[in-house]
């Protein structure tokens, strides 16, 4: 074996892990701070909206049903996903702290990708709930129980933790001996693994598998569910019953469109043709943040059960305050 071959073998057996990566973010965009201020506003409203929805579901016993266990999971995931992404993004670019430690970069990647994946599969679970409710209404309460929904959601969380942890863990087998500049607004998987100078085919395959798990399979499940729903509704003679059943699906369909349409367009555009990094990053940030902002608004305004629960909760708080005001004060009496 020659000297050159020995050097190649030694290089292949040596893993070069950088101490830090540099997040490039947006380039040459005037007044970009206004966009960061917008993201800050989005995050505040996301926390308030999802926090409010979580509180209503938690406090109102009428919403302690399998359906609202799924909604609770969605609101919690939206809150955690936005918290994993936006505060760090603002800290990185508003305060110009673009260097990120290698381990912190992988953790950042894990949490952002994990919560996005859970959001996707929570929408699948919602589609399953609507499928059983409309196609098997008499058996709904025996099939969709609190135990079965809790088991489904627990499986989703455990399965996706395993998948995302494997994807992130495979980056540790790469050597980063070229540029350490990540062309993204966070430690995105694609821009990070493409910086490696050894074989990245396994990482590419894992990235493709993630797109399949995150977008393609959930969409297939959701579309198949609604095909079954529309077939079941077409057999219903009453137009009023059809509209009433479809009304229960509108909130979910709005969430599906808001989540899958932007993320699908971004991935198709990235793979099919060249897309400017700034355009890709803006689209990606909005994809990760806007659905989490709008989800509680859609459920609060489009769902009659939630609106009724909010009214009851407000009435309860008002009555409790009135009782507190009219309650006699034992210390107010003065002995004559």
Secondary structure, DSSP 8 states (H G I E B T S, - for coil): --HHHHHHHHHHT-----SEEEE----S-TTHHHHHHHHHHHHHHHHHHHHHHHHHHHH-GGG-SHHHHHHHHHHHHHHHHHHHHHHHHHHHHHTT--EEEHHHHHHHHHHHHHHHHHHHHHHHHHHHHHHHHHHSGGGHHHHS-HHHHHHHHHHHHHHHHHHHHHHHHGGGG----S--EE-SSS--HHHHHTT-SS--HHHHHHHHHHHIIIIIHHHHHHHHHHHHHHHHHHT---HHHHHHHHHTTHHHHHHHHHHHHHHHHHHHHHHHS---HHHHHHHHHHHHHHHHHHHHHHHHHH-HHHHHHHHHHHHHHHHHHHHHHHS--GGG----
